[in-house]
Amino acid sequence: MAVVEKTALLDEKMSEVFDWSDSKQPVRDALWNHFMESNGHNTDETEASMKEIDAKSDDEVRSYVEDNLKK
């Protein structure tokens, strides 16, 4: 049986997932950078935030990115 990764969206390029983005970085990296900027570059807090994102479905991640990273 094939294992389906629940958060495959995180490894896609921003520009491939969101028509409003021209970034070639993966969604995972964009979120990491977003969390680092929002918490004063605290790696421990960023890691905790990324663990929360990892637990979300692709739809939930997509919604979070739309609400927080879209400029």
VENUR-V452898 format. One record per backbone hydrogen bond with DSSP energy under -1.0 kcal/mol. NH is the residue of the N-H (numbers start at 0). CO is the residue of the C=O. If there is no record, write none. Layout:
nh = (NH	NH)
co = (CO	CO)
//
This chain:
nh = (7	9	10	11	13	14	15	16	17	20	26	27	29	30	31	32	33	34	35	36	37	38	40	45	46	47	48	49	50	51	52	53	54	55	60	61	62	63	64	65	66	67	68	69)
co = (4	6	7	8	24	22	12	12	13	17	11	9	25	26	27	28	29	30	31	32	33	34	35	41	42	43	44	45	46	47	48	49	50	52	56	57	58	59	60	61	62	63	64	64)
//
